[in-house]
Every structure is written in C-alpha cells, then in structure tokens.
C-alpha cells in the first residue's frame, strides 16, 4: 500500500497517541528477532527505565520484580523481544482509556502460521479478563486465545506484580517462556489482567505470524474500528461503506457526536419526506434511511480508531437510533391517517414490538451475565493445572464449519437487528403504501420476538441455561429498576403476596379483558380491571423480584401499557388524538431505553423517586383510563400535558444522572487503581 493511501486513513490528530503510557518503564524479555525490538518503543518514548533480559525464566522474573518495585508513578510495559508489531497495533493496549493492567490477546483462527508456538490462554465468557495461561510446566484448560507478547501493568498494580514475580522466580520451570510466565504469575496472584483484543493487525513472533487484514497498519486499524457482532446486512453491506466514510471523517477531523447528530438529522429528514406522501420523495427517503444507517456506524468507528470514547456518546448514538426509527413510524402514520386508516394504531404496535424486542434481549442477556463473568483461576504457582475440571479439553476448539457459520448468520437475521429493520423500511417505502411498511415491520419483528422468547423461555423453565434465580434477599438489581412500577403496584406489594407466574398469567387475562372492555365502550369497567391488574402484579412482583421467568417482566409491562393506550386511542380519539397517544408512549419508550443504556454502560440506575414522579406503568394507565371513562373530551389535553411532563421529567433526570456519572469518572491522578490481592475485579 502506498504512503498516500495510508495517509488517507486519518490526519495527524487521529493517529496521535494520547500519551497514556508515555514514560513507562520497559522490560524486553528474550532474544530480539531479526527485525529488531518491537515498535512499542515509539509509543512509550521517552522510556523511563529499560531492562533487557535474555536468560532463564527465573532470572527474568527477578529482573521484572526489581523493575516493578522501583516506582509506582508510571506504567510498566513488558514485551517479548522477538515480537514484531506495528505502532497502530499496540494503541488499544498501551494508549486506550480504561485499560489498567492488560495483555494483548488474539483469536487462534487469526494466526496464519505457527499457532502451536504461541502461548495459549483462556479469556472469560464476557471477554474482559484473562482467566488462565499455559506455558511449559503449566496446563490451561479450555484455551480460547493466544498471547502475541505485549503486557501493560498499571502503576497501582506494580507492587503486587513485583510480589507475584518474586514468587514465580522460586518455582519457575527452566524451559518456561518468560513472557508467558510473567502473565501467568499476575493472573494466579489475583491481579485483574484485562484481555485486550489485538484486532486485524499483522504481527510475528519467532515462527508464528498473522497477516492481518488487507493493507498497511493504519488501514488495518480502520478495519478493526468496525464493531464486531453486527448482523448480516450490517457486516457485509453497511460496514464496508461506513469504513470508507470513516476514513474521510478521520482525515477531516469529524467528532463522533457531530456524526451522530448528522445521522439523526438525516433520519428525521427522511421521516419528513415520508410525511409528504409523495411517491418520488419516498424513494429519496428510502435512500436517506440507508445513508443515515451508514453514517450511524461512522461515529463509533471514529471513536474506536481515535480511542476517544464517552458513555454519553454511546447513549446519544443509541437514543438517536430510536428517534430516527420512531420518526419514520410517525410519518407513515401521518400519511396513512389521511385515508381514514387507523395508521397511528399500527405505528404504536410497530413501536411497541421493536421496544419489546430490545427490552427482552437486554433482560435476558443480563440474566446470563453471572455465567459469563470472567473468573481468573487464582491459585499457587506450584500447581501445574488450573482450576478447570480434569475432563476439560486442553486444546483449541476447531474453527466453525460452513454449516455452523450459515446457522449463525441465519439466527442473526431472524433476530432482526437494526440494519435489517432499516432495510425493511427502505424496501417498504418503495411500495408507496404506509400500511405495507408498518405491517412488514410488525410481522417480522413479532416473529423475531416469538423465536427468541420461545427458545429462551424453554431454556429458562428447564434450567438448561444454567441460571439460578436470584435470592429474594439479594437486594434490588437491574431488573427491579426496569419494571417502572408505580404507587398502586408498590403499595400492593407491601401488603399482599402472590406467586410470580400466577400473577403474570392473571395480568395477561386482565389486560385482554381490559382491551375487550375498551373496544366495547365499557371503559369504566376497563379501569377497574386494570386497577385489579395493578394490585395483582404488584403482589406478584414484590421487589426485589426473584423468579426463573422474572426477566420477561420489563418487556411484558411495556407491552401491556402500549396495548391498553393504543386501544384507548383507537376507540376514543380521532387521528390527531391517536398521534398524541403515540407521542405519549414514545416518551415512555425513551425512558425505558434510557434506563437500559444507563445500566448497561454505567451500572447506575435512574433515581429511586422517578417511577413515582412518572406514576409508573400502573399510575399512567389508571390516569389515562380514568379520563377516557369519565371525561373523554379532556383526553387529548391530558395526553399533551402528560407527554410534556414525562418528556421534561425523564430528560432532566437522565441528563443529571449522566452528568453525575461522567464527573465521577474523571481520573484522580493521586488515586491508583483499586486492587486487593487474591480478589478478581
């Protein structure tokens, strides 16, 4: 690749190091390869103290311990002297915010030559920490990564690392690889060693090498900036386009948040064109939806390339996706309502099933989180085998077969991620019929929910997913925060108790009855039915909730609220009033997404008083039904006031919550990372 092509990847600022490892002490272990010392020297320059050691593992451990104990003011970088790697390839380990003590790891299938010569390791199911390392004299069970040969030790971990290496020097096998033993000693001592993926970069060490992605190092870094785990359409159609735009953005100095704003603006513009009802403008809108999707990928790629992240940026990106999607739903409803159709009801159903899909997915993934937590094998170095059972494999799993790969992608498509949904929207817009677009989304996303819910429900009920319900005395958790139960349900939970599954089944019957009553214009009866439902679910979902099926509840409660309010709008309101019902539910949906994103990205819940101020699911339903039953003419005004109140309330509390968390994350130079020997973070 020519220098000119490499230059196009980004400007000087995009390529610049943040200096998070500048001034580090450096230890080079082993004999340098033919290409000389690795280019980590370029990153940590000016180097503090440097130690080169080419000798037995025991001596290397002593040298490392002496160097580590010299100071705790700077990081310590440990590298295999025969590692050949590029400057862009080491940035995510040595120059990325959030990395304390970490080691580069590579998937076995990414190594093109000499896999057997690299150090095998096991990384936890959540991909965060190294759990075990294998080298001469030590066995690692269920290995799933290899170590190229680069380690960073945080200043606050240097003293503990020195102690671990002195212990390793006493028992070090003569033929152990010094670098592998250095990492193993940290892991077994309980120091949390982060697993930092190398990405699609070329590297070589001894007889082992990986070619990496096509192009030079900076082009490989651009390829690695694409987030993994996307759906089929995103992986093979959207991401290749977004990387081209990202290359331009990096050269022009675009900021991630500005790109997010541009993506949202394009999505809202597309919705505006849809609202015109013009067939020609719908074609333009179809294209703009895809352009906004491509741009939506660029903000994250710029952030990952430059290592300039913010949890608020991730939240803004995720909320922007919903703004674009819901704006298009609303625009379709505007056009459909002109012909007298109940298009707003369809738009509410589309919004409801998409939100159900996301709430259910997050709740179930959180249910599985304890099983996937990294649990390093903390044990003495005089034990050869790690804590894996005797029957565990000690070799790498074979790469997936073609059939397994095909099944993987089919499941990805069935899950209907955002790119597939946007593709359906664009294709549906070409028909010029708003009902077709909405029904297409409702049917496909509903089938996706049925598929995922069905499989997960069977696994949960049969305990095949391996998860045990939380203890009732374990205290409030993420699930309880997501329920959004209001004053009536909470009061019932204090004075009554019902079995969880019985309460949920009763709520299904009561919700169905309420919908039927509303359709039959017996809304006062529906109010009483919903009141009974609030008491029942409050008694059955006493917080903290602890049941094998509790993860279903957040999505279920949201769907109950959406179904009842959509029916009220359909029966009691004209098209404009149904639009107000859509806006009311959109404000609630925003809040539910915000709660999920804050829990996922920060671990911090919304304020405890918020469900009471927002009335909760039960309070909102009872308020709307009371007005619809006994003052129906006031229902539009109540929906307007309610939407404004919820929007201001949720935005204000969310902004304050995110601001508090961001301020709390600002590093304190005088405070080293917390660490307790023998305890894994």
N, C-alpha and C positions, 0 to 999 in steps of 0.2 A: 504494500500500500504506500502510496506516495505521501510525502510530508504534507502536501497541500490537502489531501483527503483527510488526514489525521487532524489537521488544523480546523477543518470544518466541524468537528465534533463539539467544540466549545471554545470560548475565549479564555484568556489567562485567568480570570477570576473563577470561572467554572472549574478549571483544572487545578487551582491553587490548593495547597494543603492548609488546613485550619490551624496547624501547629500544636495539636493535642498531644503529640509525642516528641515534640522538639526538646532537645536537651536530655533525652533519655540516656541512661547507661545502656551499653550494648555488649552482649555476650555472643561470640561466634563459636559454635561447637563443631568440632570435626575438622577435616581437611578440606580446604576450598576446592571447588570443582575447576574445570578447565576455563570456565567463563569468569572466574574470579569471584569476589564476595558479592552477595546479593545487593540489589539497589535499595534495600531498606536504608542504607547509609545516606542516600539522598534525602530521605524523609526525616530522619532523626537528627540530621546535621543542624547545628553543631552538636556532636555527640558529647555526652558527659564523660564518663569513664568507660573505656573499652577493654574487654578481656577476650583474647583468642586462645582457645584451648583445644589441642589435638592430642587426645590421650584417652585412657580408660574412663568408663562412666563414673567410677568412684571419684576420681580426681576432678572430673567435670562438675560433679555435684558440690564438691568442696569449693571450687572456684566460683560457682554460681552463688553459693551461700555467702561467701565473703563479699561478693559484689552486691548482693541483695541487702545485706545488713549494713552497708556503708552509709546509706541515706534513705530517707523516705520522702524526699522532696520531688522526685521525678519518677516517671515510669521506668521499668526495666524491660528491654527488648531482648529476647533470646531467639537466635536464628541458627539453623543448620548451615554450616559454612559452605556446603556444596549445593545449596538451594539457589536456583536461578529464576528470578521472578521480576516482573516489571513494577515500576513505581505506581501506576494506576491500580495494580492488583492488590497492593498492601494497604490502600487507603481505608477500606472498610474495617480493618483491624486496628491500624495504628492512628487513624485520623478521623474516627467517626464518633460523634457524641453518643453517650450511652454505653460505650464499651469500656469496661473496667479491666478485669483480668480475662483475657480471651486467647483462643488459639484458632488459626485458620483450619477449616475442615473442607473436605471435598467428597462428593459422592463417588463411590467406586466406579460407576459406569462412565464417569467423566474422565477417567485416567485411560489414556490410549496405549501406553507402554509401561511394562514393569510394575503392575499393580501389587504383585507379591512382595516387592522390595520396600513398599511404603508402610508406615505404621498404621495398624488398624485401630479403630476407636469406636465407641458406641455413644451416640448422642440421644438424649431423652426424646420421648414422643412429641414434646412441644418444640423441639429443635433449639432449646435455649442453652442447655449445659452439657458438657462432656461428662458422661457417667463412668466410663472406664476406658483404659488404654492397654494395648497389648504390645509387648516387646520381648526380647529374649529373657526367659525366666518368668514371664507373666502371661496369663491367658485372659483374653477379653471374650466374653460371651455375646452373642448376637451383634457382631460388629456391623455398622452401617455407614461408617465414614472412614476416610484416611486422613493423615496429617501431613501436609506438604513440608512443614518445618519452620513455622514462624509463630512466636508466642509473645504476648504482651502481659506484663504484670503491673497492676495498678500501684501507685505509691503506697496506698493504705494496706496493701497485701504483701509488701516486700518483707517485712519482718517475719510474718507467718510462713512465707515462701522460703526464707532462709532456714527456718527451723525444719521445714519439710525436706529440704535438700540435704541438710546435715544428717537427718535420719536416713535418707536414701543412700548417702555415701557409705554408711555402715554395712548395708545389705546388698549393694548394687552388684548384679551379676557382671562378670568380666566382659561378656560379649554383648551387653545391653547397649542399645543405641542411646547416646547421651541425651539427645533431644527428647526422644520418646519417654525416657525415664524421668526427665525433668517435668514433663506434663503429667505423667502418672503420679509422681510424688505430690503434686499440687492437688490433683483430684482426690487421691486417697486420704489426704490430710483434711479434706473438707473445705478447702478454698474453692469457691464457685468459679469454675473456668467456663466462660461463655464459648459456645460453638459459633464461630463467625464464618459463614459460607464464603468460599473463595470466589464463586461465580464463574462465568465462562472465560476464564483467563488461561493463557498458556503459562506453564511452569515446567521446570525439570529439576530433578534431584537424583544424582547418581544415574542408575539405569532406568529410572522412572520418569515419565513425562506426560503432559497433557497438552494437546494442540490448542484447546480453547475454541472460541467462536471465530468466524472469519474476520480478517482484518488485523490491524495493529492493536496495541494495548488500549488506546483510548476508544477505538471502535468497539473493542470487547467490553469496555466499561459501559458504553452506551447500551450494548445488548443486555448486559447484566442489570441495567436500571429498570428493565421491564419486570413488573411484579410477576412472580410465579403463581401457579394455582388458578389462573383465569380459565374461563370457559373456552369451548372450541372456537367459536367465531372470533372472540377477542384474541386468542392466541395466534390464529392463522390469518386473520384478516385485519383486525383493528390495530394490534400492536406493531406489526411491520410498518404500517402507515404512521402511527404515533411516534415511532422512533425517528423517522425522517423529520417530523415537525420538531421533536425534542432537540435534534441536532441543530436546527435553525435557532430554536429558543435559547439554547446554551450559548450559541455564538453571539446572539443579540442581547443576552443578559436578562431574559424574562424571569420574573419571580413566580414561584408556584401559586401563590394566592391570586396573583393577577391572571394567571392562566385559568384558574378555577372560575374566576369571575367572568372571563371571556366565554368559557364553556357554558356557564349558566345563562349568560346573555344570549348566546346562540340558541339554546334550548327554548328560552322564553320567546325569542323572535320566531322560532319555528311554530310555537303554540299560537302566537299572534297571527301568523299566516294561515294556520288551520282555522282559526276563528272567523276568517273572512268567508269561508265556504267556497272559495274559488278553486276550481279543479286544477288550474295551472299553478296557482300558488301552493296547492297541496303537494304537487310534485317537488317544488322548491323546498317546502317544509320537510318532505321526506329525506331530501339530501342533507338539509341542515341538521336534522336529528342525528344522522351518521357523522357529520362533521363535528358536532358537539361531543359525540361519544369519543371520537379520536382525540380531540383537544382535552377531554376529560382525563385521558391517560397521560397526557404530557406533564401535568403538574406533579404527579407522583414520580415520574421518571426524572424530571429536573431535580426534585428534592433528593432522590436516591443517588443521582450522579454527583451532586454537589455536597451531599451529606448535610444539608440544611433542612432539618425537619422541625415540625411543630405539631403537637396533638391537636391544636386548634385548626391547623391547616387540614388535617385528616378529617376532622369534624365538618369543616366547611365544604370539603370535597363530597363527603357522604350526604350531607344535607342538600347540597346543590343537585345531586342526582335525583333526590325526591322532588325538589322544586321543579326541575325540568319535566319529570315524568307526570307529576300531578297537574302541571300547567297544560300539558298536551291532553290529559284526560278532560280537564275543564273545557278546553277549546273544542274538543269533539262533542261534549255535551251541549255547548252553546249552539253549535251548528245543528245537532240532532234535535234540539228542543224547538227549533224554528218550524219543523214539520209536525209538531204536536206529539212527537215521541217522548217517552219518559227516559230521555237520554241521560239526564242527571242521575237517575237511579242506577243506570248501567255504569256511569262514571264512578259512583260511590262503591259499587260492587267491585269494579276493577281496582280501585284504590285499596279496598278492604282486603282482597285476596293477595295482592302484592305485599301489603304490610303483614298479613298473616304469615306469608312465606318467610319473611325476614325475621319476625319475632320468634317463630317456631325454630328457625335454624339457629339463631343465637342461643336460645334457651337450651336446646339440645346439645350444642357444642359446649356450652358451659357445664352441662351435666357430665360430659365426658372429660372435662378438664382435669379432675383429680387422677384419672387413669393415665393421662398423658404428661403429667408433671415430670420434669427431669429429677431423678433421684440418684445422685452420684454414689458410687459404691465406696463408702468411707470405711476403710479397714487398714490394718497394718501392712507395711511393705514386705514383711516376711511371709505373707500368704501369696502363693503363686496364682491362684484362681480368684476371680472377682466373685461377687455375690450371686451371679446367675446360677440357676439350677444345673445339676450335673448333666441332664439330658438336653440342655440348650446347645444350639449349634455354635461352632467357633469359626465358621467360615461365612463369607458374604452370601446373601441371598442372590439367586440368579436374576438377571435383568428381566423385566416383564416381557412376556411373549406377545406376539402380534394380537392374539385373541384378547389377552388381558388389556392391552393398550386400547383396542377397539371398545371393549366394555367400559373402560374408564371414560372415554370420550362420550359414549352414548349416555352414561349416567350424568356427565357434566351437562349435556344438552337438556336432558329431562329435568334437571334442577332449575332450568330457566334463569340463568344469571342475567345480569343487566344487559350485556351485549346482545344476547338472544332476544330479550324483550324489546330492545330498541330496534332490532332488525324486524321483528314482527310489526312494530309500529310503522316503520318506514314502508314495509311491503303493504300493510293495510291501508296506508294513506293513498297509495296508488289506485285503490279501488274507488276513491272519492265518496265512500259511504261511512259515516261515523259509527253506525251500529256495527258494521263489519269489523272495524278496528277494535272497538270495545269488546265485542263478543269473542274475537280472536284471542285477545289478552285474557279475558275471564276464563275461557275454556282451557287454554294452555297452562296458565298459572294454577288453576284449580286442579288440573291433572297432576301437575308437579307437586302440589301440596298433598294430594291423595297418595301419590307414590312415596314421598318422603315420610309422611305421617304414618302410613300403613306399615312400612318397614321398621321405622323407629319404635312404633307402638308395640309391635310384636316382640322386638328385641328387649324393650323395657319390661313388658309384662312377664316374659320368660326369663328375665335376668341374663339374657345372652350378651348384653353389652357390658356386663361385669360391674355395673354401678349399683351400689347400695344406697338406699335413701338416707338423706341427712337425718341426724338425730334431732328430735323436736326441741331439745335444749341447747342446740348448737348456736343459737342467736340468729338474727336477721342476716340473710345473704342476698346475693344479686337477684335471685328470683323474687323475693319479697318486695324489693324495690320496684320491680317491673309491674307488679299487679295493679297498682294505682287504685286500690280500694278506698272508698270514701267513708264518710262518717257513719252511715247506716250499717254498712257491712262490718266496719270495725267494732261498732257497738255490739252487733250480734255476736261477733267473735269473742267478746268479753263475757257474754252471759250464756252462750249456748255452744254445744259441740256436736258436730255431725261427722260421719265418715267422709273422707275426701271424695272418693269415687262416687258415692251415693249423692253427695251434694252436686257434683258436676253433672251427673245424669239428670238429676232433678232440674238443674238450671237449663239443660237442653230442652226438656219438656216445657218448662215455664216460658222460656224465650219463644219457642214455637207457638205456644198458646197466646202469648202477648202479641206476636205478629199477626196471628189469625184474628184476634180481637180488634186490632187496629184496622185491618182490612175490612172488617165487618162494621166499622164505625162505632165500636164499643170501646173507645179509648179510656174512659174511666175504669172499666174492668181491667184493661191492659195495665193501667197504672198500679192497681192492686196486685196484679200478677207479678209485675216487675219488683214491687216492694217485697213480696214474698221471696222472689228470687234473690234479692239483695241480702235478705236475712239468711237464706239457705247457704249461699256461697260464703257469706261472712262466717257462719258457724262451721262450714266445712273446710275453709281455707284459713284457719286460725294461723296467724303469723308468729313465728317462722313456720312456713309450710314444709312438710316433710312427708313425701309420698312418692312412690315409684313413678307416678304419672304427673307429678307436680309441674314438670317442665312444659306441659301443654297449656297451662292456665293463662299466661300473659296473652298469647295469641287468641285463645278462646274468649277471654273477656273483651278484647278489642273487637272481635267479630260480633259478639253479642251487641255491643254498643253500636257498631256500624249498621247491623241488620235492623235494629229497632228504630234508629233515627232515620235510616233510608226509607223504612216503611211509613213512618210518620210524614216525611216529606212527600212521598208518593201519594198518600191519601189526603193530606190536609193542605198541601201547598201547590201553587202553580209552578211553572218552570223557573221563574225567578226565585221563588221561595226554596225550591229544591236546590238551586245553586247556593243559597245560604246554608242549607244543611251540609252540602259538600264542603264549603269553607269551614264550617264548624268542626267537622270530622277531620279535615286537613290539619287544623290547629292541634287536635288531639294526637293525630298520627305523628306530627312533627315532634311533639313531646315524647312520645314513646320511642321514636328513633333516637332522640337526644339522650334519653336515659340509657339506652343500649350502648350508644357510642361512648358516653362518659364512663360507663362501667368497663367497657372493653379497652378503651385507650388510656384511661387514668386510674381505674379501680375505685373512683369516687362516686358515690350515689348522689342523687338530687336531694335537696333539702327535705328533712322529715315532715315539715309542715306543708309541703307542696300539694300532696293529694287532698288535704283538707281545703286548702285555698282554691284548688281547681275542682273541688267537690267529688273527685274520684269518679269511677265508672258509674256507680250506683247513684250518686248525687246528681250527675249530669243527666242520666236517663230519667230519673224521677222528676227533675225540674222541667225537662222538655215535655214529658208526658202530662204533667200537671197542667202546663199551659195549653197543650193541644186538647186536653179533655175539657177544661173549664174556661179557657179564654183563647180560643183558636185564632181570633183576629189579631192577637198580640204575638203570635208565634214568630212571624218574620222579624219583628223588632227584638224579641228575646234572643233569637239566633244571632242577629247582628251584634247585640251587646255581649252575648256570650262568647262569640268569636273574637271580638276585640279584647275582652277581658282575658281570655285564655292565651291569646297571642302575646299580649303585653306581659302577662304573668310568667309564661313559660320562657319567653325571650329574656326577660330581665333576670330571672333566677338562673337560667342557663349561662348567660353572659357573666354573671357574678361568680358562678361556680367554676367556669373555665378560667376566669381571671385569677381566682384564688389558687387554683392548681398550678397554673403557669408560673405565678410568682413563687410558689413553693418549690418549683423545680429548678430555680436559678441556683447554680452551683455556689457553694460556700468554699472558697479556697482554703480556709483554715480547718475544714472538716473532711477527714479522709473517708473513704467508703466504709460502711459498717461491715464488720466481719467478726464472727465468733468461731473459733476453731472447732471443727467437727460438726458444724451446722451448715447445711446447704441452703442457699437462698432460693 
